[in-house]
Amino acid sequence: MAKKAAKKKAAPKKAAKKAAPKKAAKKKSARKPNAAFMAALTPSAALGAVVGSKPLPRTQIIKKIWEYIKKNKLQDSKNRRMINADEKLKVLFDGKKQISMFELAKVVNKHVK
């Protein structure tokens, strides 16, 4: 003979507490961009062939190089950290056929003023 489980009563509903009015938070001063970090740099002729010849901040130069790499499918299919060089990039990479993505900033540094 199986015993029947006793029915449990539903827990009484508690009144929802109203949120206390929040005190006006102190406004944080707006972050100031690092002027040196956003300074426009002039690309060399070799780098200009990939990103354009206009002066750009380093962040935008790296971004445009990645757009070029992705558009031309130059990322290695097996090891995504490696970038395969086409003719334009081979000039930037000092003749190397492949570099690591971590070397990219060092390579860009040689080609900007």
Helices and strands as residue ranges (DSSP letters): E 40-41, H 45-51, E 56-57, H 58-71, E 82-84, H 87-92, E 98-100, G 101-103, H 104-110
